[in-house]
């Protein structure tokens, strides 16, 4: 007869708590049941990468309404999916989403592989997403470590190695407490614990089901874990963007290159983003500059985009490929946040200019 050890007690205590307190989320099955639709699990996990549950909810609803299964998503045009993703950020995820959907539809008959290894072989599916889908959708035992789990485990074992160097140690500790049964529920329970109780600041240790097992709680300073290395200051880059508006109320939009920052998204024409960008406008026009640059922070750098706006004649032909988009429907263009803010700044400024 197998004797329950400390790791089993951690899992059983957490699962008992989850059975009562599990969050109700649109992509989840109730505790004790695997999700019926791996597509919804996969879609939610891709959307949730570096994004909050609150932000993902409306996008998940839109995507599953427009594209209820992986075959429908795979058949859609890139531009439509990228526009629907606009505002969710980290746009490489949307490109990977399409590549993966098309691989599942074209190479796997529309059925997701049911193992971690099979999922990992899909384009754009990393180790975390493969483990999460294998555990949550298919009930496979897999070690699932997102930012919430990372924090919970670092505190549970008082892991003092600073991040990111601590990640192999954290993963090994997570592996040690992951049960053979209900691995998907366990992963989601850990995520819930980190999101609602074992939070980054002011963890609610008084109601935590794992408090009896928690080494960080015994230090009297659980919020000190995980230990984080000092952050380096983000480099600052500059850029120029141009709002070119025609007399009939249309603005010139371009499509950014498929690879690189905001790849494949509609945008205003812009310069390169560097220390000394070229401020030469795309075409001669009575340019006016918006007073304050539009500030935006990307993962690895911050950007100050100086926005210029001009009114041009009906026969104006900006260089390169693009499209004239109705200004009145700019909200439907699917502009990423940076260019949506630039558009807002340009429109606000143009309203002050009597010539418009």
Rosetta blueprint (number, residue, H / E / L):
1 X L
2 X L
3 X L
4 X L
5 X L
6 X H
7 X H
8 X H
9 X H
10 X H
11 X H
12 X H
13 X H
14 X H
15 X H
16 X H
17 X H
18 X H
19 X H
20 X H
21 X H
22 X L
23 X L
24 X L
25 X L
26 X L
27 X L
28 X L
29 X L
30 X L
31 X L
32 X L
33 X L
34 X L
35 X L
36 X L
37 X L
38 X H
39 X H
40 X H
41 X H
42 X H
43 X H
44 X H
45 X H
46 X H
47 X H
48 X H
49 X L
50 X L
51 X L
52 X L
53 X H
54 X H
55 X H
56 X H
57 X H
58 X H
59 X H
60 X H
61 X H
62 X H
63 X H
64 X H
65 X H
66 X H
67 X L
68 X L
69 X L
70 X H
71 X H
72 X H
73 X H
74 X H
75 X H
76 X L
77 X L
78 X H
79 X H
80 X H
81 X H
82 X H
83 X H
84 X H
85 X H
86 X L
87 X L
88 X L
89 X L
90 X L
91 X L
92 X H
93 X H
94 X H
95 X H
96 X H
97 X H
98 X H
99 X H
100 X H
101 X H
102 X H
103 X H
104 X H
105 X H
106 X H
107 X H
108 X L
109 X L
110 X L
111 X L
112 X L
113 X L
114 X L
115 X L
116 X H
117 X H
118 X H
119 X H
120 X H
121 X L
122 X L
123 X L
124 X L
125 X L
126 X L
127 X H
128 X H
129 X H
130 X H
131 X H
132 X H
133 X H
134 X H
135 X H
136 X H
137 X H
138 X H
139 X L
140 X L
141 X L
142 X L
143 X L
144 X L
145 X L
146 X L
147 X H
148 X H
149 X H
150 X H
151 X H
152 X H
153 X H
154 X H
155 X H
156 X H
157 X L
158 X L
159 X L
160 X L
161 X L
162 X L
163 X E
164 X L
165 X L
166 X L
167 X H
168 X H
169 X H
170 X H
171 X H
172 X H
173 X H
174 X H
175 X H
176 X H
177 X H
178 X L
179 X L
180 X L
181 X L
182 X L
183 X H
184 X H
185 X H
186 X H
187 X H
188 X H
189 X H
190 X H
191 X H
192 X H
193 X H
194 X H
195 X H
196 X H
197 X L
198 X L
199 X L
200 X L
201 X L
202 X L
203 X L
204 X L
205 X H
206 X H
207 X H
208 X L
209 X L
210 X L
211 X H
212 X H
213 X H
214 X L
215 X H
216 X H
217 X H
218 X H
219 X L
220 X L
221 X L
222 X H
223 X H
224 X H
225 X L
226 X L
227 X L
228 X E
229 X L
230 X L
231 X L
232 X L
233 X L
234 X L
235 X E
236 X E
237 X E
238 X E
239 X E
240 X E
241 X E
242 X E
243 X E
244 X E
245 X E
246 X E
247 X L
248 X L
249 X L
250 X E
251 X E
252 X E
253 X E
254 X E
255 X E
256 X L
257 X L
258 X L
259 X L
260 X L
261 X L
262 X L
263 X L
264 X L
265 X L
266 X E
267 X E
268 X L
269 X E
270 X E
271 X L
272 X L
273 X L
274 X E
275 X L
276 X L
277 X L
278 X L
279 X L
280 X L
281 X L
282 X L
283 X L
284 X L
285 X L
286 X L
287 X L
288 X E
289 X E
290 X L
291 X L
292 X L
293 X L
294 X E
295 X E
296 X E
297 X E
298 X L
299 X L
300 X L
301 X E
302 X E
303 X E
304 X E
305 X E
306 X E
307 X E
308 X E
309 X E
310 X E
311 X E
312 X E
313 X L
314 X L
315 X L
316 X L
317 X L
318 X L
319 X L
320 X L
321 X L
322 X L
323 X E
324 X E
325 X E
326 X E
327 X H
328 X H
329 X H
330 X H
331 X H
332 X H
333 X L
334 X L
335 X L
336 X L
337 X H
338 X H
339 X H
340 X H
341 X H
342 X H
343 X H
344 X H
345 X H
346 X H
347 X H
348 X H
349 X H
350 X H
351 X L
352 X L
353 X L
354 X L
355 X L
356 X L
